[in-house]
Amino acid sequence: MDFKLFKEMLKRILMVTFTAAVLACQASPKQQPVVEGIPNIKPAEQQSLVARELVSLIENYNYKKIKLNDSISSLIFDKYIKTLDPSKNYFHLADIKEFEKYRNTLDDDFRIGDLSAPFYIFNVYLKRYNEWVNYSLSQVKVKYDFTQNESYTYDREKMPWAASTVALNDIWKKRVKYELVNLQIAGTETDKNVETLTKRYTNLKSQVSKINNQDVFQSVMDAFTETIDPHTNYFNPSNAVAFNEDMARSFEGIGARLQLENEVLKIGEIIPGGPAFRSKLLSAGDRIIGVAQGNGEFEDIIGWRIENSVSKIKGPKGTKVRLKIIPSGQEMSAKPVIIELVREKIVLEDSSAQKEVKTIQSDGKTFKIGIIKVPAFYADFKAAKAGDPNYKSTTRDVKLLIDTLKNMDKVDAIVMDLRANGGGSLLEAISLTGLFIDKGPVVQVKDLRGDIEVSDDDIPGVAWDGPFGVMVDRLSASASEIFAGAIQDYGRGIILGTQTYGKGTVQSSIDLNSLVNGSILQRLAALVNKGASIKSVGDQPVLPQLGQINLTMAKFYRVNGSSTQHKGVIPDVVFPSVYPMDKIGEDTEPSALPWDVIMPSVFVPVNDLTAVKSNLVKLHEERMKSSLEYKMLKQEIVDMKAREKEVSVSLNMGKLKAERDSLEKKSLSRANELRALRGLEPVKKGDKVKKDETFDFMQEESLKVMADLMQMK
């Protein structure tokens, strides 16, 4: 569906429904029950509006066209409770019984924007959280007997809810004991362990005190949208900014990755090329205690939420920001250093497409193979729309890498590494495919009306016409599956790895503010302020931000007519999966859309690789019969599956240490067997392994398969 047309249609719907929405806002909502002992977090008026509009959007424009009812309400209820307390460590059975009155009412509540029930549940959760953190702090200094044969059950998902406070006391006491056992095994002194754990729980208590209604609303909407389908998602205003920056692989700021440590903002990493890097005034480990805009007054940011601090440091390129810094290694009481930086646009090169060249021997021949790692299908749509000729995109980056591999590195083959690539821009998947096929259809999209649109690569010529392979794994999803599927259907390359995720649905990113025109927003702002003066910048009112929804509106289909939904892409040469296939993937999601097929597109395959693939599989399987690496990988997968079934751990320090020592010894022995096979010196416990000595079985075997392909050719 044309997005502009959809937007105009939706505006008309919102104009008609807004009067009813205003009346709903003005009506008295259900009185939210009060939770004793903690300040209640309450929903904002604009969140009520968003809830209503999401119901309308989902019922009318989600691909499922699902109507909210009591059954859906029950599913939302269960998902929300599970999201808050997945291991049943916080709520009592009595709490759950009390919440049951909301099980079948959430559909009606969301329809009118009444958020009192889920906010009440969250406030009870906060109360319980504080109770158990306080209880844990009281247990930290207890003298425990670490020789007792008792255990701590850390995964209680399939167990019943605790029936009493006494039962939960026992769970949390054992949790504290388990954490102390861990610290004891690490070899630190008892007093130091008590101090460490006290700080840990105190910090947890401090962080939870900073939770606001945006956090609660995000949790509520997550439970709502993910019950409808796994990929319809609401983003509150701050999360929407983060999502779009990730898609663009860029942001405007000083060029530093920040983290919170003991209530203080710390620089985790300096991004090469940015203002912080070039100034040479900042280092990893420096702490930022104050921020000022330009020549304005400093604001003390100690104890702030990280996103609030970061929003002060980020800003439009060309603007100045001043920082108060306590340099790394100095006490917090030291005199702060004041530095001034000019913000710039920061391009995240380390999360963009990158290349490396590997050399491999096969039957007396040497082959150079270029590997292009693509972490996501990204595009800076804002810069592209503004006419920036150097805007960031996957296709543009990969094209430059291919040119270098072809003309400077003189490679014989190229492998695209899409492992753990969760997707991104559909347009980038189409244009990237166009670098490897001349012209033709790449993907079919079926919208909620049943109309099918075929998206083509219409740019003639290819960037690479030589031997080509694509590595995928269980975390390769969405746009990755479109690209891999097209390469497979055209016979343009060999797909290597494990069955992909199976995310074959299309989402449209919709800015909720842009859907509601200015006059309506002004009326909403007036309503929110209940007659008070509206904040403004110049003559323009500062209106409430509503966030963004990524709404599932269509499904992907390969050019051969098969959906990538649910089944994903099956590789030509299949490797064992290091990820549990029964826990990760679209086919594990209860609300996922099913797999189906439509008519294939008219396309002309580049090659018929049927016979070639069969031979490659035979050569691969023959190689695996004598491969120590393969044998160890299979055993590691078996061991991981066994560990996944464990839900408890021993609190007997001697027994727990022996178990861990045994696992470490086994792991070290395997690592040294592999190192010996590759002519490397053995390592001891605690030794740091060099990056160029790490072993990537899937990559190495994929390169051998590519060498087999070139030998055949």
C-alpha positions as CSV (number, residue, x, y, z in Angstrom):
1,M,0.0,0.0,0.0
2,D,1.2,3.5,-0.8
3,F,2.2,5.0,2.5
4,K,1.2,8.5,1.6
5,L,-2.3,7.3,0.7
6,F,-2.5,5.4,3.9
7,K,-1.4,8.4,5.9
8,E,-4.1,10.6,4.3
9,M,-6.8,7.9,4.9
10,L,-5.7,7.7,8.5
11,K,-5.8,11.4,9.0
12,R,-9.4,11.5,7.9
13,I,-10.3,8.6,10.3
14,L,-8.6,10.4,13.2
15,M,-10.4,13.7,12.4
16,V,-13.7,11.8,12.6
17,T,-12.8,10.0,15.8
18,F,-11.1,12.8,17.6
19,T,-14.3,14.3,19.0
20,A,-15.1,11.0,20.7
21,A,-11.5,10.8,21.9
22,V,-11.7,14.2,23.5
23,L,-14.9,13.3,25.2
24,A,-13.2,10.1,26.5
25,C,-10.4,12.2,27.9
26,Q,-12.7,14.6,29.6
27,A,-14.8,11.7,31.1
28,S,-13.8,10.5,34.5
29,P,-11.6,7.5,34.1
30,K,-11.7,4.6,36.5
31,Q,-10.1,5.6,39.8
32,Q,-6.7,4.0,39.9
33,P,-6.2,2.0,43.1
34,V,-3.5,3.3,45.5
35,V,-0.5,1.2,46.3
36,E,0.6,1.8,49.9
37,G,4.2,2.7,50.6
38,I,5.3,4.1,47.2
39,P,4.4,7.0,45.1
40,N,1.9,5.9,42.4
41,I,3.0,6.3,38.8
42,K,0.1,7.6,36.7
43,P,-0.5,7.6,33.0
44,A,-0.3,10.9,31.1
45,E,-3.3,12.1,29.0
46,Q,-1.3,11.8,25.7
47,Q,-0.7,8.1,26.6
48,S,-4.4,7.6,26.9
49,L,-4.7,9.1,23.4
50,V,-2.0,6.8,22.0
51,A,-3.6,3.7,23.5
52,R,-6.9,4.5,21.8
53,E,-5.2,5.3,18.5
54,L,-3.2,2.0,18.6
55,V,-6.4,0.1,19.1
56,S,-7.8,1.8,16.0
57,L,-4.7,1.3,13.9
58,I,-4.4,-2.4,14.8
59,E,-8.0,-3.2,14.3
60,N,-8.1,-1.4,10.9
61,Y,-4.6,-1.6,9.4
62,N,-2.7,-4.5,11.0
63,Y,-2.3,-7.3,8.5
64,K,-4.4,-9.6,10.8
65,K,-7.2,-7.1,11.0
66,I,-7.9,-8.5,14.5
67,K,-10.6,-7.2,16.7
68,L,-9.9,-6.8,20.4
69,N,-12.1,-8.9,22.6
70,D,-12.0,-10.7,25.9
71,S,-9.8,-13.5,24.6
72,I,-7.2,-11.0,23.3
73,S,-7.4,-9.2,26.7
74,S,-6.7,-12.4,28.5
75,L,-3.6,-13.0,26.3
76,I,-2.4,-9.4,26.9
77,F,-2.9,-9.8,30.6
78,D,-0.8,-13.0,30.7
79,K,2.0,-11.5,28.6
80,Y,2.1,-8.3,30.8
81,I,2.4,-10.3,34.0
82,K,5.0,-12.6,32.5
83,T,7.0,-9.5,31.2
84,L,7.1,-8.0,34.7
85,D,7.8,-11.2,36.7
86,P,9.0,-14.0,34.3
87,S,10.5,-16.1,37.1
88,K,7.8,-15.5,39.7
89,N,10.1,-13.8,42.1
90,Y,8.1,-10.7,43.0
91,F,4.4,-11.2,43.0
92,H,2.5,-13.3,45.6
93,L,-0.2,-15.7,44.7
94,A,-2.6,-13.2,46.4
95,D,-1.4,-10.4,44.0
96,I,-2.2,-12.6,41.0
97,K,-5.6,-13.5,42.3
98,E,-6.3,-9.8,42.8
99,F,-5.2,-8.9,39.3
100,E,-7.5,-11.5,37.8
101,K,-10.4,-9.0,37.8
102,Y,-8.6,-7.2,35.0
103,R,-8.0,-10.3,32.8
104,N,-11.0,-9.6,30.4
105,T,-11.3,-5.9,30.7
106,L,-8.1,-4.6,29.1
107,D,-9.6,-4.6,25.6
108,D,-12.4,-2.3,26.7
109,D,-10.0,-0.2,28.7
110,F,-7.6,0.4,25.9
111,R,-10.4,1.3,23.5
112,I,-11.3,4.3,25.7
113,G,-7.8,5.0,26.8
114,D,-8.2,3.9,30.4
115,L,-4.7,2.7,31.6
116,S,-5.5,2.6,35.3
117,A,-5.5,-1.3,35.5
118,P,-2.0,-2.0,34.0
119,F,-0.5,1.0,35.8
120,Y,-1.9,-0.3,39.1
121,I,-0.4,-3.7,38.4
122,F,3.0,-2.0,37.7
123,N,2.8,0.0,40.9
124,V,2.2,-3.2,42.9
125,Y,5.2,-4.7,41.0
126,L,7.4,-1.7,42.1
127,K,6.2,-2.1,45.7
128,R,7.1,-5.8,45.6
129,Y,10.5,-5.0,43.9
130,N,11.4,-2.6,46.7
131,E,10.3,-5.0,49.4
132,W,12.5,-7.8,48.0
133,V,15.5,-5.5,47.4
134,N,15.2,-4.2,51.0
135,Y,14.9,-7.8,52.3
136,S,17.9,-8.8,50.3
137,L,19.9,-5.9,51.8
138,S,19.0,-7.2,55.2
139,Q,20.3,-10.6,54.4
140,V,23.6,-9.6,52.9
141,K,25.4,-9.5,56.3
142,V,24.0,-12.9,57.5
143,K,26.7,-15.5,58.2
144,Y,25.9,-18.3,55.8
145,D,27.0,-21.9,55.9
146,F,28.3,-22.7,52.4
147,T,28.8,-26.4,53.2
148,Q,25.1,-27.2,53.3
149,N,23.6,-29.3,50.5
150,E,20.8,-26.9,49.4
151,S,20.1,-25.4,46.0
152,Y,18.7,-22.2,44.6
153,T,16.0,-22.4,41.9
154,Y,16.7,-19.4,39.6
155,D,14.2,-20.3,36.9
156,R,10.7,-20.6,38.4
157,E,8.8,-19.9,35.2
158,K,7.0,-23.3,35.2
159,M,6.5,-23.3,39.0
160,P,3.5,-22.1,40.9
161,W,3.3,-18.6,42.4
162,A,4.7,-18.3,45.9
163,A,1.7,-18.6,48.3
164,S,3.2,-16.5,51.1
165,T,5.7,-13.9,52.1
166,V,7.6,-16.6,54.0
167,A,8.0,-18.6,50.7
168,L,9.3,-15.6,48.8
169,N,11.6,-14.8,51.8
170,D,13.2,-18.2,51.3
171,I,13.7,-17.6,47.6
172,W,15.4,-14.3,48.0
173,K,17.5,-15.4,50.9
174,K,18.9,-18.2,48.7
175,R,19.4,-15.7,45.9
176,V,21.6,-13.6,48.2
177,K,23.4,-16.7,49.3
178,Y,24.0,-17.7,45.7
179,E,25.5,-14.3,44.8
180,L,27.8,-14.5,47.9
181,V,28.9,-18.0,46.9
182,N,29.8,-16.6,43.4
183,L,31.9,-13.8,44.9
184,Q,33.5,-16.3,47.4
185,I,34.5,-18.7,44.6
186,A,36.1,-15.7,42.8
187,G,38.5,-15.5,45.7
188,T,37.6,-12.1,47.3
189,E,37.3,-11.7,51.1
190,T,34.0,-11.9,52.9
191,D,33.9,-8.3,54.0
192,K,34.6,-7.2,50.4
193,N,31.8,-9.5,49.1
194,V,29.3,-8.0,51.5
195,E,30.3,-4.5,50.5
196,T,30.0,-5.4,46.8
197,L,26.6,-7.0,47.2
198,T,25.3,-4.1,49.3
199,K,26.4,-1.6,46.6
200,R,24.7,-3.8,43.9
201,Y,21.4,-3.9,45.7
202,T,21.5,-0.3,46.7
203,N,22.1,0.6,43.0
204,L,19.2,-1.5,41.9
205,K,17.0,0.3,44.4
206,S,18.2,3.6,43.1
207,Q,17.6,2.8,39.4
208,V,14.1,1.5,40.0
209,S,13.3,4.7,41.8
210,K,13.9,6.5,38.5
211,I,11.2,4.6,36.6
212,N,8.6,7.0,35.1
213,N,5.2,6.7,33.3
214,Q,7.0,6.5,29.9
215,D,8.7,3.3,31.1
216,V,5.4,1.9,32.4
217,F,3.5,2.8,29.2
218,Q,6.2,1.2,27.1
219,S,5.8,-2.1,29.0
220,V,2.0,-2.0,28.7
221,M,2.1,-1.3,25.0
222,D,4.7,-4.0,24.4
223,A,2.4,-6.6,26.0
224,F,-0.5,-5.2,23.9
225,T,1.2,-5.1,20.5
226,E,3.3,-8.3,20.8
227,T,0.1,-10.2,21.6
228,I,-1.2,-9.1,18.3
229,D,1.9,-10.1,16.4
230,P,5.6,-10.2,17.3
231,H,6.7,-7.3,15.1
232,T,4.0,-4.6,15.6
233,N,5.8,-2.4,18.1
234,Y,5.1,0.9,19.8
235,F,8.1,3.1,20.7
236,N,7.8,5.9,23.2
237,P,9.4,9.2,22.1
238,S,12.9,8.5,23.4
239,N,12.9,4.9,22.1
240,A,11.7,6.2,18.7
241,V,14.7,8.4,18.5
242,A,17.0,5.5,19.4
243,F,15.3,3.2,16.8
244,N,15.7,5.8,14.0
245,E,19.3,6.5,14.9
246,D,20.1,2.8,14.8
247,M,18.5,2.6,11.3
248,A,20.5,5.6,10.1
249,R,23.7,4.3,11.8
250,S,24.4,7.9,12.8
251,F,23.5,10.6,15.3
252,E,24.4,14.1,16.2
253,G,26.6,14.6,19.3
254,I,30.1,14.5,20.6
255,G,31.0,10.9,19.5
256,A,31.1,8.9,22.8
257,R,29.3,5.8,24.0
258,L,28.1,6.4,27.5
259,Q,27.1,4.2,30.4
260,L,25.9,4.6,34.0
261,E,28.0,3.4,36.8
262,N,27.1,4.0,40.5
263,E,24.8,6.9,39.6
264,V,27.5,8.6,37.5
265,L,27.6,8.9,33.7
266,K,30.9,7.3,32.5
267,I,32.4,7.3,29.0
268,G,32.6,3.7,27.9
269,E,34.2,4.3,24.5
270,I,35.3,7.2,22.3
271,I,34.1,6.9,18.7
272,P,37.0,7.4,16.2
273,G,36.7,10.5,14.1
274,G,34.2,12.4,16.3
275,P,34.7,15.7,18.2
276,A,35.6,13.9,21.5
277,F,38.2,11.8,19.6
278,R,39.8,14.7,17.8
279,S,39.9,16.9,20.9
280,K,42.0,14.4,22.8
281,L,40.5,15.9,25.9
282,L,38.3,12.8,26.8
283,S,39.2,9.2,27.5
284,A,37.3,6.0,28.3
285,G,36.6,5.9,32.0
286,D,36.2,9.7,32.4
287,R,33.0,10.6,34.3
288,I,30.7,13.4,33.3
289,I,29.1,15.2,36.3
290,G,27.7,18.4,34.7
291,V,26.5,19.6,31.3
292,A,25.9,23.1,29.9
293,Q,24.5,24.2,26.6
294,G,26.8,26.7,24.9
295,N,27.6,29.4,27.4
296,G,24.6,28.5,29.7
297,E,24.6,27.4,33.3
298,F,25.8,23.9,34.2
299,E,23.3,21.2,35.3
300,D,24.4,18.6,37.8
301,I,23.5,15.2,36.2
302,I,24.7,12.9,39.0
303,G,21.9,10.4,39.7
304,W,20.0,11.2,36.5
305,R,18.6,8.5,34.3
306,I,21.0,7.8,31.5
307,E,18.7,8.8,28.6
308,N,18.1,12.2,30.3
309,S,21.8,12.8,30.6
310,V,22.5,11.7,27.1
311,S,19.8,13.9,25.7
312,K,21.6,16.9,27.2
313,I,24.9,15.9,25.7
314,K,23.5,15.1,22.2
315,G,22.3,18.0,20.1
316,P,22.2,19.5,16.6
317,K,25.5,19.6,14.7
318,G,27.3,22.9,15.0
319,T,26.1,23.6,18.5
320,K,28.4,23.8,21.5
321,V,28.2,21.8,24.7
322,R,30.4,22.1,27.8
323,L,31.1,19.2,30.1
324,K,32.3,18.9,33.7
325,I,34.7,15.9,33.8
326,I,36.3,13.9,36.6
327,P,39.2,12.2,34.7
328,S,39.5,8.4,34.9
329,G,41.5,7.3,38.0
330,Q,40.8,10.4,40.1
331,E,38.5,10.5,43.1
332,M,35.0,12.0,42.7
333,S,36.1,14.7,45.2
334,A,38.7,15.9,42.7
335,K,38.3,19.3,41.0
336,P,36.4,18.8,37.7
337,V,37.9,19.7,34.4
338,I,35.6,21.8,32.1
339,I,35.9,21.1,28.3
340,E,34.0,22.5,25.4
341,L,33.0,20.6,22.2
342,V,31.2,21.4,19.0
343,R,28.7,18.7,18.2
344,E,28.8,16.9,14.8
345,K,27.1,14.2,12.9
346,I,28.6,10.9,14.1
347,V,28.7,8.0,11.6
348,L,28.9,4.6,13.4
349,E,31.5,2.9,11.2
350,D,32.0,0.0,13.5
351,S,28.4,-1.0,13.1
352,S,28.4,-0.5,9.4
353,A,29.4,-3.0,6.6
354,Q,33.1,-4.0,6.9
355,K,35.4,-6.2,4.9
356,E,38.3,-8.6,5.4
357,V,40.3,-10.9,3.1
358,K,41.1,-14.5,3.8
359,T,43.4,-16.9,1.9
360,I,42.6,-20.5,1.6
361,Q,44.4,-23.5,0.1
362,S,42.4,-26.2,-1.8
363,D,43.9,-29.1,-3.8
364,G,47.1,-27.3,-4.3
365,K,45.5,-24.0,-5.3
366,T,45.4,-20.7,-3.4
367,F,42.2,-18.6,-3.4
368,K,41.6,-15.1,-2.0
369,I,38.1,-14.7,-0.6
370,G,36.6,-11.4,0.5
371,I,34.2,-11.4,3.4
372,I,31.8,-8.5,3.8
373,K,30.1,-8.4,7.2
374,V,26.8,-6.6,7.1
375,P,25.3,-6.1,10.6
376,A,22.0,-4.6,9.4
377,F,20.2,-3.2,6.5
378,Y,20.5,0.5,7.4
379,A,19.8,3.8,5.7
380,D,19.9,7.4,6.8
381,F,16.6,8.4,5.2
382,K,16.6,11.8,6.8
383,A,20.0,12.7,5.1
384,A,18.9,11.1,1.8
385,K,15.6,13.2,1.8
386,A,17.7,16.3,2.6
387,G,19.8,15.7,-0.5
388,D,23.0,14.7,1.2
389,P,25.0,13.0,-1.6
390,N,27.0,11.1,1.0
391,Y,24.1,9.7,3.0
392,K,24.7,6.4,4.9
393,S,23.3,3.2,3.5
394,T,24.1,-0.5,3.4
395,T,24.1,-0.7,-0.4
396,R,26.4,2.3,-0.8
397,D,28.9,1.0,1.8
398,V,28.9,-2.6,0.3
399,K,29.4,-1.2,-3.2
400,L,32.5,0.6,-2.1
401,L,33.8,-2.5,-0.4
402,I,33.2,-4.7,-3.5
403,D,35.1,-2.2,-5.6
404,T,38.0,-2.4,-3.2
405,L,37.9,-6.2,-3.0
406,K,37.7,-6.5,-6.8
407,N,40.2,-3.8,-7.9
408,M,42.7,-3.7,-5.1
409,D,42.5,-6.9,-3.2
410,K,41.9,-9.0,-6.4
411,V,39.8,-11.5,-4.7
412,D,38.6,-14.7,-6.4
413,A,35.2,-14.9,-4.5
414,I,33.1,-12.9,-2.1
415,V,31.1,-14.1,0.9
416,M,28.4,-11.9,2.5
417,D,28.2,-12.5,6.2
418,L,24.6,-11.9,7.3
419,R,24.8,-13.8,10.6
420,A,22.9,-12.1,13.4
421,N,21.6,-9.5,10.9
422,G,18.1,-8.9,12.1
423,G,17.1,-6.9,9.0
424,G,16.1,-3.3,8.6
425,S,15.3,-1.4,5.5
426,L,13.4,-3.4,2.8
427,L,14.6,-0.9,0.1
428,E,18.2,-1.6,1.1
429,A,17.6,-5.4,0.7
430,I,16.3,-4.8,-2.8
431,S,19.1,-2.4,-3.9
432,L,21.8,-4.7,-2.3
433,T,20.4,-7.7,-4.3
434,G,20.8,-5.5,-7.4
435,L,24.6,-5.5,-6.9
436,F,24.6,-9.2,-7.7
437,I,21.8,-9.6,-10.3
438,D,21.4,-7.6,-13.5
439,K,17.7,-6.7,-13.4
440,G,14.5,-8.3,-12.2
441,P,12.1,-8.9,-9.4
442,V,13.6,-9.2,-5.9
443,V,10.6,-9.5,-3.5
444,Q,6.8,-9.6,-3.6
445,V,4.8,-7.8,-1.0
446,K,1.1,-8.8,-0.2
447,D,-0.8,-6.1,1.7
448,L,-3.8,-6.4,4.0
449,R,-6.2,-6.0,1.1
450,G,-4.6,-9.0,-0.7
451,D,-3.0,-6.8,-3.4
452,I,0.5,-8.0,-4.4
453,E,3.2,-5.6,-5.4
454,V,6.5,-6.8,-7.0
455,S,9.6,-4.8,-6.1
456,D,12.3,-5.0,-8.8
457,D,15.9,-4.1,-9.1
458,D,15.7,-1.9,-12.2
459,I,19.3,-0.8,-12.3
460,P,21.2,-2.7,-15.1
461,G,24.6,-4.2,-14.4
462,V,26.2,-5.8,-11.4
463,A,28.9,-4.9,-9.0
464,W,30.2,-8.5,-8.6
465,D,29.6,-11.4,-11.1
466,G,32.1,-13.8,-9.6
467,P,31.6,-16.7,-7.2
468,F,29.4,-15.6,-4.4
469,G,28.2,-17.1,-1.0
470,V,25.9,-15.9,1.8
471,M,26.4,-16.9,5.4
472,V,23.2,-16.9,7.5
473,D,22.2,-18.2,11.0
474,R,19.1,-18.4,13.2
475,L,19.4,-14.7,14.0
476,S,19.4,-13.6,10.3
477,A,15.9,-12.2,9.8
478,S,13.6,-10.0,7.7
479,A,15.6,-8.1,5.0
480,S,18.5,-10.6,5.4
481,E,16.0,-13.4,4.4
482,I,14.8,-11.4,1.4
483,F,18.4,-10.9,0.2
484,A,19.4,-14.6,0.9
485,G,16.2,-15.9,-0.7
486,A,16.6,-13.8,-3.8
487,I,20.2,-14.9,-4.2
488,Q,19.1,-18.5,-3.8
489,D,16.1,-18.3,-6.2
490,Y,18.2,-16.7,-8.9
491,G,21.0,-19.3,-8.5
492,R,23.3,-16.4,-8.0
493,G,25.2,-17.8,-5.0
494,I,25.4,-20.5,-2.4
495,I,23.6,-20.0,1.0
496,L,25.6,-21.4,3.9
497,G,24.6,-21.8,7.6
498,T,21.4,-22.6,9.5
499,Q,17.7,-22.1,8.9
500,T,17.0,-18.4,9.3
501,Y,14.6,-16.7,11.8
502,G,11.5,-16.7,9.6
503,K,10.4,-13.0,10.0
504,G,8.5,-12.4,6.8
505,T,6.2,-9.5,7.7
506,V,6.5,-5.9,6.6
507,Q,6.2,-3.0,9.1
508,S,5.6,0.6,8.3
509,S,7.1,3.1,10.7
510,I,4.4,5.7,11.6
511,D,5.2,8.9,13.5
512,L,2.0,9.3,15.6
513,N,2.5,13.0,15.8
514,S,2.5,13.3,12.0
515,L,-0.8,11.5,11.8
516,V,-2.5,13.9,14.0
517,N,-2.6,17.4,12.5
518,G,-1.5,20.6,14.3
519,S,-5.0,21.8,15.3
520,I,-5.8,18.5,17.0
521,L,-2.5,18.4,18.8
522,Q,-3.1,22.0,20.0
523,R,-6.4,20.9,21.4
524,L,-4.8,17.9,23.0
525,A,-2.1,20.1,24.5
526,A,-4.8,22.4,25.9
527,L,-6.6,19.4,27.3
528,V,-3.5,18.0,28.9
529,N,-2.7,21.3,30.5
530,K,-6.3,21.6,31.7
531,G,-6.5,25.2,30.8
532,A,-3.0,26.1,32.0
533,S,-0.7,28.1,29.7
534,I,0.9,25.9,27.0
535,K,4.7,25.9,26.9
536,S,6.0,27.4,23.7
537,V,9.1,28.2,21.7
538,G,8.5,31.5,20.0
539,D,5.0,31.4,18.6
540,Q,4.9,27.6,18.4
541,P,3.4,25.6,21.3
542,V,5.5,22.7,22.6
543,L,3.1,19.8,22.0
544,P,3.2,16.4,23.7
545,Q,5.2,13.8,21.8
546,L,3.3,10.7,21.0
547,G,6.0,8.3,19.8
548,Q,6.0,5.9,16.9
549,I,4.4,2.6,15.9
550,N,5.9,0.0,13.6
551,L,2.7,-1.5,12.3
552,T,2.6,-4.9,10.5
553,M,0.8,-4.2,7.2
554,A,2.0,-6.8,4.7
555,K,3.9,-10.0,4.2
556,F,7.1,-10.8,2.2
557,Y,7.2,-13.4,-0.5
558,R,10.2,-14.6,-2.4
559,V,10.2,-14.4,-6.2
560,N,9.5,-18.1,-6.3
561,G,6.2,-17.5,-4.4
562,S,7.2,-18.8,-1.0
563,S,6.8,-16.7,2.1
564,T,9.8,-16.2,4.3
565,Q,7.4,-16.0,7.2
566,H,7.7,-18.8,9.8
567,K,10.0,-21.0,7.7
568,G,12.7,-18.5,6.8
569,V,15.4,-19.6,4.3
570,I,16.9,-23.1,4.3
571,P,20.6,-22.9,3.4
572,D,22.0,-25.0,0.5
573,V,24.8,-26.2,2.8
574,V,23.4,-26.7,6.3
575,F,25.5,-26.3,9.5
576,P,24.6,-27.2,13.1
577,S,22.9,-24.3,14.9
578,V,24.6,-22.9,18.0
579,Y,21.3,-21.2,18.8
580,P,18.4,-23.3,20.2
581,M,16.0,-23.7,17.2
582,D,13.1,-24.5,19.6
583,K,13.5,-21.2,21.5
584,I,14.6,-18.7,18.9
585,G,12.7,-18.1,15.7
586,E,9.4,-16.9,14.3
587,D,8.0,-20.5,14.6
588,T,8.4,-20.2,18.4
589,E,6.2,-17.1,18.6
590,P,2.5,-17.9,19.5
591,S,1.1,-14.8,17.7
592,A,3.2,-15.2,14.5
593,L,1.5,-15.2,11.1
594,P,1.6,-18.6,9.3
595,W,3.6,-19.6,6.2
596,D,1.9,-19.6,2.8
597,V,2.6,-19.3,-0.9
598,I,1.5,-17.1,-3.7
599,M,2.1,-17.2,-7.5
600,P,5.8,-16.8,-8.4
601,S,7.1,-13.7,-10.2
602,V,8.4,-13.9,-13.7
603,F,12.2,-13.9,-13.4
604,V,15.1,-15.4,-15.2
605,P,17.6,-17.4,-13.0
606,V,21.3,-16.6,-13.5
607,N,22.3,-20.2,-13.0
608,D,20.8,-23.6,-12.3
609,L,23.0,-24.7,-9.3
610,T,21.0,-27.8,-8.4
611,A,23.8,-30.3,-9.3
612,V,26.5,-28.0,-8.0
613,K,24.8,-27.7,-4.6
614,S,24.4,-31.5,-4.4
615,N,28.1,-31.9,-5.0
616,L,29.0,-29.2,-2.5
617,V,26.9,-30.9,0.2
618,K,28.6,-34.2,-0.5
619,L,32.1,-32.7,-0.2
620,H,31.1,-30.8,3.0
621,E,29.7,-33.9,4.6
622,E,32.7,-35.9,3.7
623,R,35.0,-33.3,5.2
624,M,32.9,-33.3,8.4
625,K,33.5,-37.0,9.0
626,S,37.1,-36.4,9.9
627,S,36.6,-32.8,11.3
628,L,37.6,-32.4,14.9
629,E,36.1,-28.9,14.9
630,Y,32.8,-30.3,13.7
631,K,32.8,-33.0,16.3
632,M,33.5,-30.5,19.1
633,L,30.8,-28.1,17.8
634,K,28.2,-30.9,17.9
635,Q,29.2,-31.9,21.4
636,E,29.1,-28.2,22.5
637,I,25.5,-28.0,21.2
638,V,24.6,-31.2,23.1
639,D,26.1,-29.8,26.3
640,M,24.3,-26.4,25.8
641,K,21.0,-28.2,25.4
642,A,21.6,-30.1,28.6
643,R,22.5,-26.9,30.5
644,E,19.3,-25.2,29.2
645,K,17.2,-27.7,31.0
646,E,18.8,-26.8,34.3
647,V,16.7,-24.5,36.5
648,S,18.6,-24.6,39.8
649,V,22.1,-24.5,41.1
650,S,23.9,-25.8,44.2
651,L,24.6,-23.5,47.1
652,N,27.3,-25.8,48.4
653,M,30.5,-23.9,47.6
654,G,32.7,-26.9,47.3
655,K,30.3,-28.7,45.0
656,L,29.6,-25.6,42.9
657,K,33.3,-24.8,42.5
658,A,34.0,-28.4,41.5
659,E,31.3,-28.3,38.8
660,R,32.6,-25.0,37.5
661,D,36.2,-26.1,37.5
662,S,35.2,-29.2,35.6
663,L,33.3,-27.1,32.9
664,E,36.3,-24.7,32.6
665,K,38.7,-27.6,32.3
666,K,36.7,-29.2,29.6
667,S,36.3,-25.9,27.7
668,L,40.0,-25.2,28.0
669,S,40.9,-28.7,26.9
670,R,38.7,-28.3,23.8
671,A,40.1,-24.9,23.0
672,N,43.7,-26.3,23.2
673,E,42.9,-29.2,21.0
674,L,41.7,-26.8,18.4
675,R,44.7,-24.6,18.8
676,A,47.0,-27.6,18.4
677,L,45.3,-28.5,15.2
678,R,46.0,-25.0,13.9
679,G,49.6,-25.0,15.1
680,L,49.1,-22.6,18.0
681,E,50.6,-22.7,21.5
682,P,48.2,-23.9,24.3
683,V,46.7,-21.4,26.6
684,K,46.2,-21.5,30.4
685,K,43.3,-20.5,32.5
686,G,42.9,-16.8,32.5
687,D,45.1,-16.2,29.4
688,K,43.8,-13.6,26.9
689,V,43.3,-15.0,23.5
690,K,44.4,-12.8,20.6
691,K,41.7,-11.7,18.2
692,D,43.5,-13.3,15.2
693,E,43.7,-16.6,17.1
694,T,39.9,-16.9,17.6
695,F,38.2,-19.7,15.7
696,D,35.1,-19.3,13.6
697,F,34.1,-22.7,12.4
698,M,31.2,-21.6,10.3
699,Q,33.3,-19.0,8.5
700,E,36.2,-21.3,7.9
701,E,34.0,-24.2,6.6
702,S,32.1,-21.7,4.4
703,L,35.4,-20.6,2.8
704,K,36.2,-24.3,2.1
705,V,32.8,-24.7,0.5
706,M,33.5,-21.6,-1.7
707,A,36.9,-23.2,-2.6
708,D,35.0,-26.3,-3.7
709,L,32.7,-24.2,-5.8
710,M,35.6,-22.5,-7.5
711,Q,37.3,-25.9,-8.2
712,M,34.1,-27.0,-9.9
713,K,33.8,-23.9,-11.9
